[in-house]
Amino acid sequence: MESAKTYHEIDFLLPAQRFNINFSYVTQKGLPFVREFVLRLIHLSPMSRSQVATFFGFSRNEVQEAVDDLVDRGELTLSDNGRLVLTEASKSYFSDIGEVPTLSLLRDSAVCLSFDLAVFSCLGKDNFSEKWKAGLSIKVADENASCSESFVEKQFQRQFHEILQKGFLSKSLTQDEKDSPHVYTVNSVNKIKQMPVRLPVQFKMDESGRNVEREDFEKLRSSDYVHEQISLELDRLARPSNFGEIAKVMMEIGDAQTLNLFDAKGSGISMQFFEDLARIESNSSTKRSSFIGPIYSSANWGLVQKHLGPLIKSRRETKADVGHTPLFWIAPSDPFWGKSSNLQVRISELFEKASTKDRKLYSPTVYLPVGGPDDFRTARQWQREFDAGAEARGLIEGFLGGSVEVLLFENEFVVVVYHVSLRDSYPVSVPVGFISAEQDVVTSIGKFVQDYIDSTSGFERPNDCGLISKLGRGG
C-alpha cells in the first residue's frame, strides 16, 4: 500500500512583482605578486629598503621601483626611524597576521529579479508569464504591494549571498572564486510589473485515509504565512458535507463499488478497501478502473488515454463517418474543480485530437455549470478561466445533484467523478470515481447525460444554455 495517496491537486496563485534593481557592491581582489609579498613582509615587521632587497634578492633599482610604487599608491610610508611601514589604507587589506591581502573595490551593477509579495522570497531572474486563471488566488497584505519597492530593497540586501549563490546575478560578480562580494548600497528599486507565481499543492491522505499536512514550498524562504493564507481561502470556499446526497446518486446509477470506499459513517475513505478494489479490477476481465483524485491529474489522465488512444487510432484508419460521435465533459459545481493548469492541458488535448487535417474523429463539448441563461457573471468567470479555443457551453447546474462530473465518449467509455465534501476530515473536496468501458454502464450513464442536456429546468429554460462566449456577452 502506498504510504500517502494524492486525493487532490490545486494550484495557488501567489502575487509577485518584477523589479529592476540598481546597486553598488564591494568586491575583494587580490594584488599583483610583487606588490602582495612586499606588503605581506612589511606587515610582519617594519623594514629598511636594504632588508627588503636582501629578502627578495632585488637589485638596488628593483627595490627602489617596487617601494616607490607602493609609496605612490599610499600603501607604504616611512616611520620616524626610517623604516618602511604600512599605511592605514594598506593595513585594511589584512584580516590577520600572515593572511593574504585583498583590496576592496566599489563597483556598480543592475539586475531584474522577481519577488513574491507574501514573504518576499527572491524567485529569480526569469520573466514569469503566468496568468490569473486555473488556480486559487492567495491574498496578501495591501501594504506588501503598495510598499513593495521598499521591502525589496531591504530583502535584496539580506538575501544577497543566497541570490548570488543561486546564480541570479551577473557572472562578473563571481569570476574570482576567492572573491566574496557584498552589497554596499542599493541605489534604486523600480517595479516593472505584477504577476502571479503558481504554487502547485498536492493534498494527500495516509494509509488510514487521514489527511496529511501539506508540504512546504521550495521556492519560498518561509512557507508558514502562505500556508496560513491558503487555509483561510480553503475555509472560505469549503462546503457542508454532501456525502448523503452523493451516496444517493451512487445508488441511483448502481455504483456500489465506489460507495463501499467510504467508512460506515461516511466521514472518510478506507484506503485498504481502495487498494483491494484496485487489485481486483486490475486482475479481472471487467473494463473498469477506480481512482482517487482529479481525472485531469497526470496519474489519472493515463486511464483516459488508455481508452481514448486506441479509439483515435481506429477512427483514423476507418473510412466510416465517425465525426458526429459526441464526447461530453460535464463539470461539477465544486469550488476546487479545475483549479489547476492540468485541466487546460487536458481540454486542449481533447480538442486537438478530435480531428485530422481532412476530417473529424469525434465532437467534443465541455459543459460548465451556470445558474441559468441570464447568469452572465458566472459565464464571464468561465471565459476568463478557459481558453477561447474550447467551445464550452453553459449547463444549468444540478446534473446528478451538482457534485458529479462525467466525461462520456458515446458508446465507448465513461468517466464518473464524485466530488465529495467531508470538511471535518479533509480541507478540500475529495474527487473519487471510476472509468468504465462496460457497455451497459456507458449506455446507462449516457442516458442520464443526454436526458439532462435535452431537458429543461422551467418554462422555456433549457438546461443547455448555449455557448459560454455568448452568455458572457449577455446574449
C-alpha positions in Angstrom: 0.0 0.0 0.0 1.2 3.5 -0.8 2.3 5.5 2.2 0.4 8.6 1.0 -2.2 9.0 -1.7 -2.8 12.3 -3.5 -6.5 13.0 -3.5 -6.5 16.5 -5.0 -4.2 18.8 -6.9 -4.8 22.5 -6.7 -2.7 25.4 -8.0 -2.4 28.5 -5.8 -1.6 31.9 -7.4 0.7 34.0 -5.2 1.0 37.7 -6.1 4.6 38.6 -7.2 6.3 41.5 -8.8 9.3 42.0 -11.0 11.8 44.7 -10.2 14.8 46.5 -11.8 17.4 46.8 -9.1 20.5 49.0 -9.3 23.1 48.5 -6.6 26.7 49.1 -5.7 28.8 46.2 -4.3 32.2 45.8 -2.7 34.4 43.1 -4.0 37.7 41.8 -2.7 40.5 41.5 -5.2 44.0 40.0 -4.9 47.2 42.1 -5.6 49.9 41.6 -8.1 52.7 39.2 -7.0 55.5 41.7 -6.0 53.1 44.2 -4.5 51.4 41.5 -2.4 54.6 39.9 -1.0 56.3 43.2 -0.2 53.2 44.3 1.8 53.0 40.9 3.5 56.7 41.1 4.5 56.3 44.6 6.0 53.0 43.7 7.6 55.0 41.2 9.7 57.6 43.8 10.7 58.8 47.3 9.6 61.9 47.1 7.4 64.5 49.2 5.6 64.8 49.2 1.8 68.1 47.1 2.1 66.3 44.5 4.2 63.5 44.2 1.6 66.1 43.9 -1.2 68.0 41.2 0.6 64.9 39.2 1.4 63.7 39.1 -2.2 67.1 39.2 -3.9 66.3 42.6 -5.6 68.8 44.9 -7.1 69.1 48.4 -5.8 67.0 49.7 -8.8 64.4 46.9 -8.4 63.7 47.6 -4.8 63.6 51.3 -5.5 61.0 50.8 -8.2 58.9 48.5 -6.0 59.0 50.7 -2.9 58.3 53.9 -4.8 55.2 52.3 -6.5 53.8 51.4 -3.1 54.6 54.8 -1.6 52.8 56.5 -4.6 49.8 54.2 -4.0 49.6 55.4 -0.4 50.3 51.8 0.8 53.8 52.4 2.4 55.3 55.2 4.3 58.5 55.9 6.3 58.4 55.8 10.1 60.3 58.1 12.4 63.2 55.7 12.5 63.4 55.5 8.7 61.8 52.1 8.3 59.1 51.2 5.8 55.6 50.7 7.5 52.1 50.1 6.2 49.7 53.0 6.0 46.2 52.8 7.5 44.9 52.1 4.0 47.1 49.1 3.4 46.6 47.8 6.9 42.9 47.3 6.0 43.9 44.8 3.3 44.8 42.3 6.0 42.4 40.4 8.2 45.2 38.8 10.3 48.9 38.4 10.5 50.2 36.3 7.7 46.9 36.4 5.7 46.8 37.2 2.0 46.0 40.9 1.4 42.9 41.8 -0.6 41.8 45.1 -2.0 38.2 46.3 -1.7 36.8 47.7 -4.9 33.4 49.5 -5.2 31.5 48.6 -8.4 28.0 49.2 -9.8 25.6 46.6 -11.2 22.0 46.1 -12.1 19.6 43.1 -12.3 15.9 42.3 -12.9 14.5 40.0 -10.3 11.1 38.7 -9.2 9.9 38.6 -5.6 6.7 37.2 -4.1 4.6 39.6 -2.1 3.9 37.4 0.9 7.4 36.8 2.4 9.5 38.5 -0.4 11.5 35.5 -1.4 13.7 36.1 -4.5 12.2 33.9 -7.3 15.0 34.5 -9.8 15.5 36.5 -13.0 13.1 34.6 -15.2 10.3 36.7 -16.6 7.1 34.8 -15.4 4.3 34.7 -17.9 1.6 33.1 -15.7 -2.0 34.4 -15.8 -4.5 34.8 -13.1 -6.5 31.7 -14.0 -6.8 28.0 -13.3 -5.9 28.4 -9.7 -6.9 29.9 -6.3 -5.6 33.4 -5.6 -3.7 33.9 -2.3 -4.4 37.2 -0.5 -1.5 39.3 0.8 -1.5 42.5 2.8 -2.2 45.6 0.8 0.9 47.2 2.2 3.1 44.5 0.7 2.0 45.5 -2.8 1.9 49.3 -2.3 5.3 49.4 -0.5 6.9 46.6 -2.3 9.9 48.6 -3.6 10.9 49.5 0.0 10.5 45.8 1.1 12.5 44.5 -1.8 15.4 47.0 -1.1 15.8 45.5 2.4 15.3 41.9 1.3 17.7 42.2 -1.6 20.5 43.2 0.9 19.5 40.4 3.4 19.3 37.7 0.7 22.3 38.9 -1.4 24.6 36.0 -0.7 21.8 33.5 -1.3 20.8 35.3 -4.5 24.5 35.3 -5.6 24.9 31.5 -4.9 21.8 30.7 -6.9 23.3 32.3 -10.0 20.7 35.1 -10.2 23.3 37.9 -10.6 25.8 38.7 -13.3 28.7 36.3 -13.7 31.2 39.2 -13.4 30.4 39.3 -9.7 31.8 35.8 -9.1 34.5 35.4 -11.7 37.1 35.1 -8.9 36.3 32.0 -6.8 38.1 33.6 -3.9 36.0 36.8 -4.3 33.1 37.3 -1.9 31.3 40.5 -2.9 28.8 42.1 -0.6 26.2 44.9 -1.1 27.5 48.4 -0.4 24.2 50.2 -1.1 21.0 49.8 -3.2 20.8 52.8 -5.4 17.3 52.2 -6.8 14.4 49.7 -7.0 11.8 50.1 -9.6 8.7 47.9 -10.0 8.3 46.7 -13.6 5.1 44.6 -13.4 2.9 42.4 -11.2 2.1 38.7 -12.0 1.2 35.5 -10.1 3.7 32.8 -9.3 2.0 29.3 -9.5 2.3 27.1 -6.4 1.0 23.6 -7.1 -0.2 21.8 -4.0 -0.9 18.1 -3.6 -3.4 17.2 -0.9 -2.7 13.7 0.4 -4.1 11.1 2.7 -2.2 8.5 4.6 -2.7 4.7 4.6 -5.5 5.2 7.1 -7.3 7.7 5.0 -6.4 10.6 7.2 -5.4 14.0 5.7 -1.7 14.6 5.6 -0.1 18.0 6.4 0.8 20.0 3.3 4.5 20.2 2.3 6.4 23.5 2.3 7.3 25.4 -0.9 10.8 25.1 -2.1 10.6 28.5 -3.9 9.9 30.4 -0.7 12.2 31.2 2.2 9.3 30.6 4.6 6.0 28.8 3.9 4.2 29.3 7.2 2.5 32.6 6.3 1.5 31.3 2.8 0.0 28.1 4.4 -2.0 30.3 6.7 -3.4 32.3 3.8 -4.2 29.1 1.9 -6.0 27.7 4.9 -8.1 30.9 5.1 -9.1 30.6 1.4 -9.9 26.9 1.8 -12.1 27.6 4.8 -13.9 30.4 2.8 -14.6 28.0 -0.1 -15.4 24.9 2.0 -19.0 23.5 1.7 -21.0 21.4 4.1 -20.7 17.6 3.9 -22.6 16.3 0.8 -21.9 12.6 1.3 -25.5 11.8 1.9 -26.6 13.3 -1.5 -23.7 11.7 -3.3 -24.4 8.3 -1.8 -28.0 8.5 -3.2 -26.5 9.2 -6.7 -24.2 6.3 -6.4 -27.1 4.0 -5.6 -29.2 5.6 -8.3 -26.6 4.7 -11.0 -25.7 1.4 -9.5 -22.2 2.2 -8.3 -21.9 0.1 -5.1 -18.1 -0.2 -5.5 -17.3 3.5 -5.0 -19.9 3.7 -2.2 -18.0 1.0 -0.3 -14.8 3.0 -0.4 -16.2 5.2 2.4 -16.4 4.2 6.1 -19.7 3.4 7.8 -20.1 7.0 9.0 -19.3 8.5 5.6 -16.6 10.6 7.2 -13.5 9.3 5.4 -12.1 6.9 2.8 -10.9 3.4 3.5 -7.6 3.2 1.7 -7.3 -0.5 2.4 -10.6 -1.1 0.6 -9.5 1.1 -2.3 -6.2 -0.9 -2.7 -8.1 -4.1 -2.6 -10.7 -2.9 -5.2 -7.9 -1.6 -7.5 -6.2 -5.0 -7.2 -9.4 -6.9 -8.1 -10.1 -4.6 -11.0 -6.6 -5.0 -12.5 -6.8 -8.8 -12.3 -10.4 -9.2 -13.6 -11.9 -9.1 -17.1 -14.1 -6.1 -16.2 -13.4 -2.9 -18.1 -13.5 -0.7 -15.0 -10.8 1.2 -13.1 -11.4 3.1 -9.8 -9.3 6.1 -8.9 -8.9 8.9 -6.3 -8.1 12.4 -7.3 -9.0 14.7 -10.3 -9.4 12.9 -13.6 -7.2 15.6 -15.2 -4.2 14.8 -12.9 -1.2 13.3 -14.6 -1.7 10.0 -12.8 -5.4 9.6 -13.6 -5.4 11.0 -17.1 -3.4 8.0 -18.2 -6.6 6.0 -17.6 -8.4 8.2 -20.1 -5.6 7.9 -22.6 -5.7 4.1 -22.3 -9.2 4.1 -23.7 -9.0 7.2 -26.0 -5.7 6.3 -27.7 -7.0 3.1 -29.4 -10.2 4.8 -30.4 -8.4 7.7 -32.1 -6.2 5.2 -33.9 -9.0 3.1 -35.2 -11.0 6.1 -36.3 -8.1 7.5 -38.2 -7.9 4.2 -40.1 -11.6 3.7 -40.8 -13.4 5.3 -43.7 -16.7 5.5 -41.9 -18.2 8.9 -40.9 -17.5 9.0 -37.2 -17.1 12.7 -36.7 -20.6 13.2 -35.2 -19.9 11.0 -32.2 -20.2 13.2 -29.1 -17.7 13.4 -26.3 -19.2 15.3 -23.4 -17.3 16.6 -20.4 -19.8 17.9 -17.7 -18.1 19.9 -15.0 -19.4 19.7 -11.4 -20.4 22.7 -9.2 -17.4 22.4 -7.0 -15.2 25.3 -6.0 -12.0 23.3 -6.3 -12.6 21.7 -9.7 -10.4 23.0 -12.5 -8.1 25.0 -10.2 -5.0 23.5 -11.9 -3.1 24.2 -15.1 -3.5 20.5 -15.8 -7.2 20.9 -16.8 -6.3 23.4 -19.5 -3.9 20.9 -21.0 -6.4 18.0 -21.0 -9.2 20.0 -22.6 -6.8 21.3 -25.3 -5.7 17.7 -25.9 -9.2 16.5 -26.4 -10.0 19.2 -28.9 -6.7 18.9 -30.8 -7.1 15.1 -31.2 -10.8 15.4 -32.3 -9.8 15.9 -35.9 -7.2 15.3 -38.5 -6.3 17.6 -41.4 -9.2 16.4 -43.5 -11.9 15.1 -41.2 -13.4 14.9 -37.7 -12.9 11.9 -35.5 -15.4 12.9 -32.7 -17.2 16.0 -31.5 -16.1 17.2 -28.1 -18.2 19.6 -25.9 -17.3 20.9 -22.4 -20.3 21.8 -20.3 -19.7 24.3 -17.4 -22.3 24.9 -14.7 -24.2 28.2 -14.7 -27.3 29.4 -12.8 -29.2 29.9 -16.0 -29.2 31.7 -19.4 -29.0 35.1 -17.6 -26.1 34.1 -15.3 -23.7 36.5 -17.1 -21.4 36.8 -14.2 -20.6 33.1 -13.9 -20.3 32.9 -17.7 -17.7 35.7 -17.7 -15.8 34.0 -14.9 -15.6 30.8 -17.0 -14.5 32.8 -20.0 -11.5 34.1 -18.0 -10.7 30.6 -16.8 -10.8 28.8 -20.2 -9.0 29.5 -23.5 -11.3 30.7 -26.2 -10.4 27.7 -28.4 -12.5 25.4 -26.3 -16.1 25.8 -27.3 -17.5 25.4 -23.8 -21.3 25.6 -23.2 -23.3 26.6 -20.2 -25.3 23.9 -18.5 -27.8 24.7 -15.7 -26.2 23.3 -12.5 -27.8 20.4 -10.8 -26.8 17.4 -13.0 -26.9 14.4 -10.7 -27.1 16.7 -7.8 -24.4 19.1 -8.9 -21.3 17.4 -7.4 -20.8 14.8 -10.1 -18.5 15.1 -13.0 -18.9 13.0 -16.2 -16.7 12.5 -19.2 -18.6 10.5 -21.8 -17.4 9.2 -25.1 -20.7 8.0 -26.5 -20.9 4.2 -26.8 -17.2 3.8 -25.9 -16.3 4.7 -22.4 -17.4 6.9 -19.5 -15.7 8.6 -16.5 -17.7 9.4 -13.4 -16.2 11.5 -10.6 -17.9 12.3 -7.4 -16.6 15.5 -5.7 -17.3 14.6 -2.0 -17.1 17.3 0.6 -16.1 16.0 4.0 -14.8 19.2 5.6 -14.4 17.6 9.1 -11.8 15.2 7.6 -10.4 16.9 4.5 -9.8 20.7 3.8 -10.9 20.3 0.1 -13.4 18.1 -1.7 -12.2 14.6 -2.5 -12.7 13.6 -6.2 -13.3 9.8 -6.3 -14.7 7.7 -9.1 -14.2 5.3 -11.9 -13.7 4.9 -15.7 -15.6 2.1 -17.4 -15.9 0.7 -20.9 -18.6 -1.8 -19.9 -21.4 -1.3 -22.5 -24.2 -1.4 -20.0 -22.6 1.2 -17.8 -21.7 3.5 -20.7 -25.2 3.3 -22.0 -26.8 3.8 -18.6 -24.7 6.9 -17.7 -25.1 8.1 -21.3 -28.9 8.2 -20.9 -28.5 10.3 -17.7 -26.3 12.7 -19.6 -28.4 13.1 -22.7 -31.7 13.3 -20.8 -30.3 16.2 -18.6 -28.8 18.1 -21.6 -32.1 17.8 -23.6 -34.4 18.6 -20.7 -35.5 22.0 -19.2 -35.4 23.5 -15.7 -38.6 25.5 -16.2 -40.7 27.2 -18.8 -38.5 27.9 -21.8 -35.4 27.3 -19.7 -33.4 24.6 -21.5 -30.6 23.1 -19.4 -28.2 23.7 -22.3 -27.8 27.4 -22.2 -25.6 27.7 -25.3 -22.0 28.9 -25.8 -20.3 30.4 -22.8 -18.9 33.0 -25.1 -22.3 34.3 -26.0 -23.6 34.1 -22.4 -20.6 36.2 -21.3 -21.7 38.9 -23.7 -25.2 38.9 -22.3 -26.9 37.2 -25.2 
